[in-house]
Amino acid sequence: MAVETGTNENFQDLISSGVVIADFWAEWCGPCRMLAPVLEEVSDEVEGVKFVSVNVEEAEKLASEQGIRNLPTLIAFKDGQKVDVKVGSESKKNLIDWVESLK
C-alpha cells in the first residue's frame, strides 16, 4: 500500500476511518530519512492500515495542532481518534509489532 501525503487540508479525511499511522517528518531530519524507507516496507507488509506522510514544513498548522515537538513522530489514529504516539526512529520489527497491536 502506498503512503499517502497528508496536508493541512486533507488530514482529517485521511484519518477519519480505520487505523492510520501518520508520519510527521522534515527534509533536513536525518532520522526521518532513515525511517521513511522502513515505513514504506511496513506499509507494504501490514494489511488494513493506512499510512500518511506529513512534511511539517509544508503543513506547519497541522504539526502545531498535533503538538509535534520532535521528529520523526508517528501518531496512530483509530477512526479519527489519536490512540498512540512514537517519537524517534524504530526498527522494522518494532514498527510492525506496534502497528499490528493497533488493529
N, C-alpha and C positions, 0 to 999 in steps of 0.2 A: 504494500500500500504506500502510495506517495505521501510525503509530508506536505501538508498544505501551509500556505503563508497566511499568518494572522495579521490583521491590521486594526487600527482604531475602529474602522467602520464595520468589519465583518466578524470580529472576535466573538461577540455574544451569540451570533448564529452558529458559529463553528462549535462552540462548547455546549450548545443547548440540549443535546441528547446523547445518551450513551457515555462511555468512558473516553475522555480526551486527555492527552498529555500535551501540555503547552511548554515549549522550549523557548525561554527568553534568553537572547544572546546578543552579542555585538561583534562586528567585523574585527575589531582590534583585540578581542579577548582570546588569548591562546587556548585556555581550557575549553572554550566554546568551540573552537575549530577542531579540537581533538574529539569532542563529544559528538559533533554533527554526523560523521560517518557511522558511528556506533548507533546513534538513534535511527539512522536510515535502515541499518541492518535489523534493528529491533522492530521497526515498523513493518518490515517485510516478513518477519517471522511470527509476530504476535497477531492473531486474528481478533477481530471485533473491537479494536481500539483505534481511535483516530489520533494522529499526531499533527500538531500545529507548531510552526516555527514563527517566532516573533522577534524581529530585529528591533531592539529597544531604541535605537537611534531613529528609526522610521516610525515608531509607534510610542513616542515618549508619554503621551497621555495614558495609554493603556498600561505601560510599565509602571507609571505612577499609581494608577488605580489599583494595580495588583500588588503594590508595595515592594517592587523589585529593588533590592539594595545590592545584591551580589550576582555575579554572572559566572557560569550559567546557572539559571534557576529553572527547574522543572516543576510545573504545577499540574497536579492531577485534578480533573473535574469529573463529576458524575452527574449527568442530567443538569448541567449548568451550575452545580454547587462545587466549590473548592473542597476537596477531601484530603489532600496531602501535598507536601512541598518537599523537594530535594534541592539542595544547593551544592554546586560543585560538580566535577566530572565523576562519572561512575563507570565501572566495568560493564561489559555487555551482559554478563551473567546476572549481576546485581540489578541491572535495569529490567531485564526480562522477568526476574523473580518479583520485582516491585510492581511492574505493570500487570503481571498475571494475578497478583494478590488484590488488585483493584477491581477485577472483573466480577 
